[in-house]
Amino acid sequence: MVKSKFLTQTDMKIGLIGDEDTVTGMLLAGVGHVDGQGKKNFLVVDSKVHIKDIEDHFHELTGRKDISMILITQDCAEMIRRAVDEYEHSGKTIPTVLEIPSKDTPYDPRKDGVMQRVAFFLPSA
């Protein structure tokens, strides 16, 4: 009899896409994971990384069963806005995609899908 392992909350990981400082800080906090085949749950985006690579990594993270949340800096999300919006409108809730600020780009809540949904339900003053 072969025992199959079920993913529990302790097995779930956080995916991360962002600039070097953001990713480094999160890795120091313990977010990083590299499996036996070299697959990482994070991507450092700099001027040498192509938009296609960012989008491919985003799709890889959204397709993984062990990722419960994806943190992506807002400037990286803007680079692949179409892919992020398509995922958010797909109706999937896990993994949840959260856009976070980076040190180089000020945060704009008008571009964040989660904040747009919050604003929809709050009455305007």
NULUMSE-240866 format. One record per atom (N, C-alpha, C): residue in one letter; x, y, z. Coordinates in steps of 0.02 Angstrom, whole numbers, padded with zeros to 5 digits, always signed. Layout:
N
aXYZ/...
***
This chain:
125
m+00042-00059+00000/m+00000+00000+00000/m+00045+00062+00000/v+00030+00108-00046/v+00068+00169-00052/v+00028+00225-00019/k+00061+00259+00025/k+00028+00316+00058/k+00037+00377+00014/s-00018+00411+00001/s-00012+00473-00036/s-00016+00531+00013/k+00022+00581-00001/k+00025+00638+00044/k-00024+00692+00021/f-00063+00716+00066/f-00109+00770+00052/f-00078+00835+00074/l-00088+00887+00034/l-00062+00952+00053/l-00104+00981+00109/t-00070+01002+00161/t-00104+01034+00217/t-00081+01107+00219/q-00108+01144+00265/q-00089+01215+00270/q-00015+01223+00283/t+00016+01176+00318/t+00087+01183+00331/t+00130+01168+00270/d+00100+01135+00220/d+00137+01120+00158/d+00132+01176+00107/m+00087+01222+00116/m+00075+01275+00067/m+00130+01328+00071/k+00145+01356+00013/k+00199+01405+00008/k+00173+01470-00021/i+00214+01521-00015/i+00199+01587-00044/i+00244+01596-00104/g+00215+01614-00161/g+00254+01631-00220/g+00271+01705-00218/l+00326+01724-00250/l+00349+01793-00245/l+00380+01814-00311/i+00359+01871-00336/i+00389+01901-00396/i+00401+01974-00379/g+00463+01997-00386/g+00477+02066-00370/g+00549+02086-00381/d+00564+02148-00362/d+00632+02174-00369/d+00678+02139-00318/e+00742+02150-00327/e+00792+02115-00286/e+00784+02128-00211/d+00773+02190-00193/d+00767+02207-00121/d+00706+02174-00090/t+00649+02176-00125/t+00588+02145-00098/t+00596+02070-00091/v+00621+02038-00143/v+00630+01965-00141/v+00681+01946-00087/t+00736+01982-00083/t+00787+01967-00033/t+00759+01972+00037/g+00721+02025+00050/g+00690+02033+00116/g+00643+01975+00133/m+00603+01955+00085/m+00556+01900+00096/m+00594+01833+00105/l+00648+01824+00067/l+00687+01763+00075/l+00719+01760+00144/l+00742+01817+00168/l+00771+01819+00236/l+00718+01805+00289/a+00655+01820+00272/a+00600+01806+00319/a+00577+01733+00315/g+00605+01695+00267/g+00589+01624+00263/g+00540+01604+00210/v+00525+01647+00163/v+00476+01632+00112/v+00503+01585+00058/g+00567+01587+00046/g+00596+01551-00011/g+00595+01475-00005/h+00587+01443-00063/h+00589+01370-00066/h+00614+01349-00135/v+00661+01303-00136/v+00685+01273-00198/v+00678+01198-00191/d+00641+01166-00238/d+00632+01094-00232/d+00691+01057-00263/g+00688+00991-00263/g+00742+00950-00287/g+00758+00958-00361/q+00709+00982-00400/q+00721+00991-00472/q+00741+01063-00489/g+00754+01104-00440/g+00775+01172-00451/g+00719+01222-00462/k+00657+01201-00452/k+00601+01248-00459/k+00598+01292-00397/k+00594+01358-00410/k+00592+01407-00356/k+00522+01437-00351/n+00505+01459-00292/n+00441+01492-00283/n+00448+01568-00285/f+00504+01592-00312/f+00517+01664-00316/f+00553+01681-00380/l+00547+01744-00400/l+00582+01769-00459/l+00605+01840-00445/v+00669+01852-00453/v+00698+01919-00446/v+00694+01952-00515/v+00660+02009-00518/v+00651+02045-00581/v+00698+02105-00582/d+00740+02106-00633/d+00783+02165-00644/d+00780+02182-00718/s+00823+02227-00740/s+00820+02250-00810/s+00838+02195-00860/k+00870+02142-00838/k+00890+02088-00883/k+00835+02035-00893/v+00783+02036-00852/v+00730+01987-00856/v+00678+02009-00907/h+00661+01965-00953/h+00612+01980-01005/h+00541+01974-00977/i+00496+02012-01004/i+00426+02011-00982/i+00398+01940-00991/k+00417+01906-01045/k+00393+01838-01057/k+00414+01792-00999/d+00474+01800-00973/d+00497+01759-00916/d+00456+01773-00854/i+00439+01837-00843/i+00397+01855-00785/i+00328+01822-00792/e+00300+01828-00851/e+00233+01800-00864/e+00235+01724-00857/d+00286+01692-00884/d+00292+01619-00878/d+00297+01597-00806/h+00337+01633-00765/h+00344+01616-00695/h+00277+01627-00658/f+00242+01679-00676/f+00176+01692-00646/f+00129+01635-00661/h+00127+01613-00724/h+00083+01557-00743/h+00104+01493-00708/e+00169+01483-00700/e+00193+01423-00664/e+00169+01425-00591/l+00175+01482-00559/l+00154+01488-00489/l+00079+01479-00482/t+00040+01507-00527/t-00033+01500-00522/t-00056+01429-00536/g-00014+01390-00570/g-00032+01321-00585/g-00009+01271-00533/r+00033+01292-00487/r+00059+01245-00437/r+00008+01234-00381/k+00003+01172-00358/k-00045+01154-00306/k-00018+01171-00236/d+00047+01184-00230/d+00076+01197-00164/d+00083+01272-00149/i+00058+01314-00193/i+00062+01387-00184/i-00007+01412-00163/s-00010+01446-00105/s-00074+01471-00081/s-00083+01546-00094/m-00027+01581-00102/m-00030+01653-00112/m+00030+01674-00155/i+00018+01723-00197/i+00072+01751-00238/i+00077+01825-00222/l+00135+01846-00198/l+00149+01916-00187/l+00188+01941-00247/i+00163+01994-00278/i+00196+02022-00336/i+00199+02098-00327/t+00257+02126-00339/t+00263+02199-00332/t+00220+02231-00387/q+00192+02288-00371/q+00145+02319-00417/q+00178+02336-00484/d+00242+02356-00483/d+00274+02372-00547/d+00284+02309-00590/c+00296+02252-00559/c+00301+02189-00597/c+00232+02168-00622/a+00181+02179-00582/a+00113+02163-00603/a+00092+02206-00663/e+00115+02268-00664/e+00099+02312-00721/e+00131+02285-00785/m+00190+02255-00779/m+00224+02228-00838/m+00184+02170-00869/i+00149+02133-00827/i+00111+02075-00851/i+00037+02084-00833/r+00012+02145-00837/r-00056+02161-00815/r-00108+02116-00847/r-00101+02101-00911/r-00151+02060-00945/r-00156+01991-00911/a-00099+01960-00896/a-00099+01894-00865/a-00127+01897-00795/v-00111+01949-00757/v-00136+01956-00689/v-00212+01966-00690/d-00236+02008-00734/d-00308+02021-00739/d-00346+01959-00761/e-00317+01922-00810/e-00350+01860-00832/e-00356+01811-00775/y-00303+01804-00735/y-00306+01758-00679/y-00359+01780-00628/e-00359+01845-00611/e-00406+01870-00562/e-00479+01864-00585/h-00491+01867-00650/h-00559+01860-00676/h-00577+01787-00691/s-00530+01741-00679/s-00544+01671-00692/s-00587+01640-00638/g-00594+01674-00582/g-00635+01648-00527/g-00597+01605-00478/k-00533+01591-00491/k-00493+01552-00445/k-00475+01595-00385/t-00477+01565-00326/t-00459+01602-00266/t-00393+01578-00236/i-00371+01518-00256/i-00307+01493-00231/i-00266+01472-00291/p-00207+01500-00298/p-00176+01548-00254/p-00206+01618-00263/t-00206+01655-00208/t-00228+01724-00208/t-00170+01768-00230/v-00183+01816-00273/v-00131+01861-00297/v-00139+01927-00262/l-00086+01948-00228/l-00085+02013-00193/l-00029+02056-00221/e-00047+02117-00241/e+00003+02164-00265/e+00028+02204-00206/i+00094+02208-00201/i+00126+02243-00146/i+00169+02300-00174/p+00182+02351-00133/p+00226+02405-00157/p+00299+02384-00159/s+00337+02419-00198/s+00410+02410-00198/s+00441+02476-00177/k+00504+02474-00162/k+00536+02536-00137/k+00545+02588-00192/d+00547+02566-00255/d+00560+02613-00310/d+00497+02643-00339/t+00440+02610-00331/t+00378+02632-00362/t+00325+02643-00309/p+00295+02702-00305/p+00242+02712-00256/p+00182+02668-00271/y+00148+02647-00219/y+00090+02604-00225/y+00030+02643-00250/d-00006+02616-00298/d-00066+02647-00325/d-00125+02600-00315/p-00168+02613-00266/p-00224+02567-00253/p-00273+02562-00311/r-00274+02611-00356/r-00319+02608-00414/r-00301+02553-00463/k-00239+02530-00461/k-00216+02477-00506/k-00220+02408-00475/d-00234+02405-00411/d-00237+02342-00374/d-00307+02313-00376/g-00313+02252-00403/g-00378+02219-00410/g-00414+02210-00343/v-00377+02193-00291/v-00408+02183-00225/v-00436+02249-00200/m-00398+02303-00206/m-00422+02368-00183/m-00480+02393-00225/q-00482+02375-00290/q-00539+02393-00332/q-00603+02359-00307/r-00597+02296-00287/r-00655+02260-00261/r-00678+02289-00194/v-00630+02308-00152/v-00647+02339-00087/v-00683+02405-00100/a-00658+02445-00145/a-00688+02510-00160/a-00759+02502-00188/f-00770+02447-00225/f-00836+02435-00253/f-00889+02426-00198/f-00869+02393-00143/f-00917+02379-00090/f-00922+02434-00037/l-00875+02481-00038/l-00878+02536+00010/l-00914+02595-00021/p-00960+02625+00016/p-00994+02684-00012/p-00946+02742-00018/s-00952+02780-00072/s-00909+02837-00080/s-00935+02896-00039/a-00888+02935-00014/a-00907+02990+00030/a-00922+03052-00009/
***
